Amino acid sequence: MSVLLDSSVLVAALMRDEDRHAECLDILLHGDCVIYAHALMETFTTLTGGRLGRRVNADFAAQLLNLTIRPRVHFIELHADELLEALQQARQHGVRGGAVYDYAHLVAARKYGAAVIYTLNLTDFQALRRQGDPEIRRP
């Protein structure tokens, strides 16, 4: 079963003191995982931006992504036409403002045919989910 991981799961998998670290790391290490390529940027931003109460050095964060995430996942990219089509449908899915980033993960999961999206932000994703979309789960 193919699963898409959002950046909240990637951050938790990388940082030992994060809630759900063990569960997120286990999925990353043993699952058939895909990520929307933009999740690399979101994860880097979270690691280096101080939201965690500390900042990870940018060089170290990039190395973590390259050595830990990259070899264990498949990447999904959305082309400009796919993103523009998704934005045209955004209102129908309740997408406004920053929710567009979570919506892009959902669009990428649909494109890949992922059965499940793992996220620590259940409420955000469940609000966007429609019938036929991947199941939304917390690790």
N, C-alpha and C positions, 0 to 999 in steps of 0.2 A: 504494500500500500504506500503510495507516494504522499508525502506530507510537505507542506510549505511552512517554513519557519519565518516569523516576523522578527524584526530587530530586537524586540523585548526578550525573546527567547535566546537570541544570539548573545546579547549582553549578559543575561543570567548564566548562560553556559560558560562564558569566559571569566566571570568574576565570582570567586568562591564565596564571598560574603553576601551575594544576592539571594533573595528568596527564590526558592525552586531551582537553585543551582544544580543539584544532583539530577533532578528530573530532566532539566533542559540539556545538560551535558550528555545524559544517557541517550536522549533522542538524537542529538547531533552525532554522537559516535556510532549509534546502531541503527538509525532509521534510514529510509530511502528518502533523503531530504533534498528539497529544492528551496531556493530563495529568489525573490525578485531582486535583481542586481542592485537596485537602489538601497536595499537593506544594508549593504556594506557601508554606504555613506551615513545612513542613520545610526548604525552601530558605532562607527568612528566618531560621529558627533557626540553621542552619549558618553562614550569612554573618555573623550578629550575635553568635553565641555563643562565638567564639574557638576552635572546634575546628580551624580551619585554621591556627592559629598566629598569627592576627591577627583583629581584629574590625572588621567593616565597620560604619560608622555606620548606625543603624537607618533614618534618613530616606533615606540613599543606597540602602540595600538595598531599601526599598519602591519607590523610584523605578526601580531596575534591573528589578525584577519587573514593574512597571507598563508601562515603556517598551520593555523587551527581550523579556520572556516573553509577556505578555498578548496583544500583537497577532499573535503567531506560532503560537499553539496554540488548539486547541478544548478546552473544559473538560468533564470528566465529573464529575458529582456522584452520590453514593450517598445515598439517602434512608434514614431510620431503619429502615424495614422491610427494606431490602436489606442494611444493615449487620447487623441482628439475625439475619437468615437466614444471612449469611456467618459470623457468630460461632457459630451453632448447628452449622455444618459445619466449624468450625475444627479440631477434633480429628482429623477424617478427613484433613485436609490437613497435619497435623503442625504446626499453629500453636500457639505458646505465647508468652506474654510479649510483648516488643517486636516479634516477627515479625508480629504482627497488622497493623502499619502497612504492611509490604511486601505482606502478603496483601490488604489493601484495594486497593492498586494493581493487583494481579492481578485482583481481582473487578471493578474499574472497567474494566480492559482487556477482560475477557470481555464486560461489558455493552456496550461500544462496538463490539466486534468487531475490535479491533486485532489485526493479524497478528503483531506483534513488540513486546516490551518491551525497551527499551534501558536498561541499568543498568550501573553500575560495581561493583555488588555481586552478581555472578553467582551465587555459592554460595548466598546468602540466598534469591534468587528461584528458583533451580533446585530447591531443597529443597521448595518449595511447589507447583511446577508439576505438573499432572496431564495425562494424555492429553486432547487437544482444546484445551488452553490455548494462548495465544500463545507463540511461540518466544521464548526469553530470549537476548539478545545483548549483548555489550559493544561500544560504539561503536568 
